[in-house]
Amino acid sequence: MPSGLFHLLLLGWACVEAPAAPPRLAAPPPEPPTPVSAAPPAPAALKVTDRLLPFDAERVALTLAYRAEHQGPAYATDHHITPRAIVLHWTAGPSAESAWQTFAPARLAGRPELQGGGALNVSAHYLVDRDGSITRLLPDDVMARHAIGLNHVAIGVENVGGGERWPLTEAQRAANVALVRALKAAHPEITHLLGHHEVAGLRGDPLYLELDPNYTNQKDDPGPEFMAAVRAAVVDLQLTP
């Protein structure tokens, strides 16, 4: 082949357009991390001292009689409950000792506004002193007479003091928050957190049970301010007021 022709052939091959290389795709930007919801704060360390109220045969019998009258025969054979609510109170008294002594007898003394509802004494499951110390008075699954309409499902928490004379303290607020968290963890069935002053407003709710339509009362403890402070600290538990 003449050298000129060979040169032209080479030039022709060079002029043929080679297939274009596929374009390089830029690496996709990294996906933003999926937002993680803030975990609810862990329950504060909770120290509870036991000083249980006497719960002898007389108190059991009075409890069953109260249940028969106010909750019906289905409840009249067992003094135990399944907690579904927590009710916060104040004692309107100066000391934990005076509260314990008031709750200790099986039979109600004084309190004419309650005498018509039965002879069983009032009580609660926990007592929070003014320094925030917590005393357990009854097991969580035993019925206490502390909140008309909710006694069959409610754990009662009494705070020493209350009102203008003995305003509830910051230590008590913190202790109530820690106790509510611990109770909810121990009893997942708990759905409600109420102040004693809010209980009567629950009439008509499926959780409320009181057979005597005339047996009711209006309370002011522990008050909207205290309940708002406690609720703000346990909002992640989604407890119904």
Beta strands, then each sheet from edge to edge (+ up, - down):
strand 1: 48-50
strand 2: 85-90
strand 3: 126-128
strand 4: 134-136
strand 5: 154-159
strand 6: 192-195
sheet 1: 1+ 4+ 3- 5- 2- 6-
end
